[in-house]
Amino acid sequence: MTDLHLEPEFRSRSTVVTAGGALTPATASRLRDGVLKFATDAPDCVVVDIRDLTVEHERLLSVFAVIAARIDDWPGVSFALVADRPEHVAGLRARSIGEFVAVHPDVVTAEQARDEAPRRRAVRELAPTVSASALARRFVAETCTRWAVPEYTEDAQLIATELVENTVEHTTSPARVRLELRRALMRVAVADDDPRPAVRRERLTPVEPGLGLQLVAQTARTWGCSRSWLGGKVVWAVLRSPDPSTKGSHGQ
């Protein structure tokens, strides 16, 4: 078996992705990108079940550490693996993957042990009009006020404005703005129905208009563009609280 296939099951509080086929140098990037795509829209937790996966070489299991590192930057989602085959467990241990992602023998155990850190989420869909960016800024301000986290307001408004304006300028899709707060991290994400990835371009001259994704990259701790399982994309950025004393203090 040389192909790789990922089968998602969307549950109320988790997305369980069953990986089958073969993990090879040729399929590792597909596994990484596929899991991250499902993680983009996961409700709370992503569980990847690799019990039916054939692994060509144990070094390829390091792809799960890469996935875990990316998801760790997203405040709304936790990540776990399900593995019970001795060769998988031994390979994960040999590569120290357990330091990056929790490994469980079955899906039920993985779901029960999921990261329960308090998380808040707010979503607003905006029509692709000239007023969309102003409405996005108001949504961010109102949400930060309601959550009592004014320290995020300015940067989150800036990022939401840039991402919404990109959607309005380059697509005909509504802009779906999502804010998530967890462990002193805020994620600002804007989804649309256009699968073309967002591209960061350098300005040729200082007076050329539009900072776009350059400004997002300069403001955020990290940012990226992921394909949505619905077929469009999600452009996201993560902000860390400037006040270390707030870490872990925001409840539901």
C-alpha positions in Angstrom: 0.0 0.0 0.0 1.6 3.2 -1.1 -1.2 5.8 -1.0 -2.3 7.9 1.9 -5.9 8.7 2.9 -7.4 10.7 5.7 -11.0 10.2 6.8 -12.4 12.8 9.2 -15.2 12.3 11.6 -16.6 15.6 12.9 -17.9 15.2 16.4 -19.4 17.8 18.7 -16.2 18.8 20.5 -13.5 17.1 18.4 -12.4 16.1 14.9 -11.1 12.5 14.6 -8.9 12.0 11.6 -8.2 8.3 10.7 -5.0 8.0 8.7 -4.6 5.0 6.5 -2.3 3.9 3.7 1.4 4.6 3.9 3.5 7.4 5.4 6.4 7.8 3.1 8.7 10.8 2.1 6.2 11.4 -0.8 3.1 11.4 1.4 4.4 13.1 4.6 3.6 16.6 3.4 0.1 15.5 2.4 -0.5 14.1 5.8 0.8 17.4 7.5 -1.3 19.7 5.3 -4.4 17.4 5.5 -4.4 17.3 9.3 -3.8 21.1 9.5 -6.7 21.7 7.1 -9.0 19.8 9.4 -7.6 21.5 12.5 -8.5 24.9 11.0 -12.2 24.2 11.6 -12.0 21.8 14.5 -14.2 22.7 17.5 -11.9 21.9 20.4 -9.6 19.0 19.7 -8.0 17.2 16.8 -7.3 13.5 17.3 -5.3 11.6 14.6 -5.7 7.8 14.6 -2.7 6.2 13.0 -3.4 2.6 13.9 -4.1 1.7 10.3 -1.1 3.7 9.0 2.0 2.0 7.6 5.2 4.0 8.3 8.0 3.5 5.9 10.7 4.7 8.4 10.3 5.9 12.0 12.0 9.2 11.2 8.8 10.1 9.2 6.9 10.1 12.5 8.5 13.5 13.2 5.8 15.0 10.9 3.5 14.8 14.0 5.9 17.0 16.0 5.7 19.6 13.1 1.9 19.4 13.2 1.8 19.8 17.0 4.1 22.8 16.8 1.9 24.5 14.3 -1.3 23.7 16.2 0.2 24.8 19.5 0.2 28.4 18.0 -3.6 28.2 17.6 -5.3 29.0 20.9 -8.5 27.2 20.0 -7.4 23.6 19.3 -5.5 20.8 21.1 -3.9 17.9 19.4 -3.5 14.2 20.2 -2.4 10.9 18.5 -3.9 7.4 18.8 -1.4 4.6 18.4 -1.3 1.1 19.7 0.9 -0.8 17.3 4.2 -1.7 19.0 6.3 -0.4 16.1 4.4 3.0 16.1 4.7 3.4 19.9 8.4 2.5 19.8 9.1 4.9 16.9 7.2 7.7 18.6 9.2 7.1 21.8 12.5 6.9 19.9 11.9 10.2 18.2 10.6 11.8 21.5 7.3 12.7 19.8 5.5 12.4 23.1 7.2 15.6 24.2 5.3 17.4 21.6 1.9 15.6 21.4 0.0 13.3 23.7 -0.2 9.7 22.5 -3.2 7.5 23.6 -4.2 3.9 22.9 -7.7 4.7 21.6 -9.9 7.6 20.6 -12.1 7.6 23.7 -9.1 8.0 25.9 -7.7 10.7 23.7 -11.0 12.7 23.8 -11.3 12.3 27.6 -7.8 13.6 28.1 -8.1 16.6 25.7 -6.8 19.9 26.7 -9.5 21.6 28.7 -7.9 25.0 29.0 -10.6 27.7 29.1 -11.4 29.0 25.6 -13.6 31.7 24.2 -14.8 32.1 20.6 -16.8 34.7 18.7 -17.7 34.6 15.0 -19.2 37.2 12.7 -19.9 36.9 8.9 -19.5 40.1 6.9 -20.9 40.8 3.4 -18.1 41.7 0.9 -18.9 45.5 0.9 -16.8 48.6 1.4 -18.0 48.8 5.0 -16.8 45.3 5.9 -13.5 46.4 7.4 -15.2 49.0 9.7 -17.7 46.4 10.8 -14.8 44.0 11.5 -13.1 46.6 13.7 -16.3 47.2 15.6 -16.8 43.5 16.1 -13.2 43.1 17.5 -13.6 46.1 19.8 -17.0 44.8 21.2 -15.6 41.3 21.7 -12.5 42.5 23.5 -14.6 44.7 25.7 -17.0 41.8 26.5 -14.1 39.5 27.3 -12.3 42.2 29.3 -9.1 42.0 27.3 -8.5 45.5 26.0 -4.8 44.8 25.6 -5.6 42.9 22.4 -7.9 45.4 20.8 -5.6 47.6 18.7 -3.5 44.7 17.2 -6.6 42.5 16.6 -8.4 45.3 14.9 -5.4 46.0 12.7 -5.2 42.3 11.6 -8.9 41.9 11.2 -9.0 45.0 9.0 -6.2 43.8 6.7 -7.6 40.2 6.4 -11.1 41.4 5.7 -10.0 44.0 3.1 -8.0 41.2 1.4 -11.1 39.1 1.2 -13.2 42.0 -0.2 -10.6 43.0 -2.7 -9.6 39.6 -4.0 -12.7 37.5 -3.7 -16.5 37.7 -4.0 -17.0 35.7 -0.8 -18.4 36.9 2.5 -15.6 37.3 5.1 -16.1 35.0 8.2 -14.2 36.6 11.1 -13.4 34.4 14.0 -11.8 35.4 17.3 -10.5 32.9 19.8 -8.9 33.4 23.2 -7.1 30.8 25.1 -4.1 30.8 27.4 -3.2 34.4 26.9 -3.2 33.9 23.1 -5.7 35.5 20.8 -6.2 34.1 17.3 -7.8 36.3 14.6 -9.0 34.4 11.6 -10.8 35.3 8.4 -12.3 32.6 6.2 -13.6 32.9 2.7 -14.7 30.6 -0.2 -11.8 31.2 -2.5 -9.2 28.4 -2.4 -6.4 30.6 -3.7 -3.8 31.1 -0.9 -3.1 34.5 0.6 0.3 35.7 -0.7 2.6 38.2 1.2 4.0 40.6 -1.3 6.8 43.1 -0.8 6.1 46.7 -1.7 8.4 48.0 -4.5 8.5 51.5 -3.1 7.8 53.1 0.3 4.9 55.1 -1.2 3.1 52.1 -2.8 -0.3 51.7 -1.0 -1.3 48.7 1.0 0.8 47.0 3.6 -1.4 44.0 3.6 0.1 40.8 4.9 3.4 42.5 5.7 1.7 44.4 8.4 0.0 41.2 9.7 3.3 39.4 9.8 5.0 42.3 11.7 2.2 42.5 14.3 1.4 38.8 15.0 3.4 36.2 16.9 2.7 33.9 13.9 0.4 33.8 11.0 -0.5 31.5 8.1 -3.0 30.5 5.4 -4.7 27.1 5.6 -7.1 25.3 3.2 -10.5 24.8 4.8 -12.1 21.4 4.6 -15.1 23.1 3.0 -12.9 24.1 0.0 -12.0 27.7 0.7 -9.2 29.0 2.9 -8.6 30.5 6.3 -6.0 33.2 6.9 -5.1 33.5 10.6 -2.8 35.3 12.9 -2.0 34.8 16.6 -1.4 37.5 19.2 0.2 37.0 22.6 -0.9 39.2 25.5 1.6 41.9 26.2 0.9 41.4 30.0 2.4 38.1 31.2 0.3 38.2 34.3 -2.8 37.5 32.2 -1.6 34.1 31.1 -4.3 31.5 31.8 -6.6 34.0 33.6 -9.4 34.2 31.0 -12.3 32.0 31.7 -15.4 31.0 29.7 
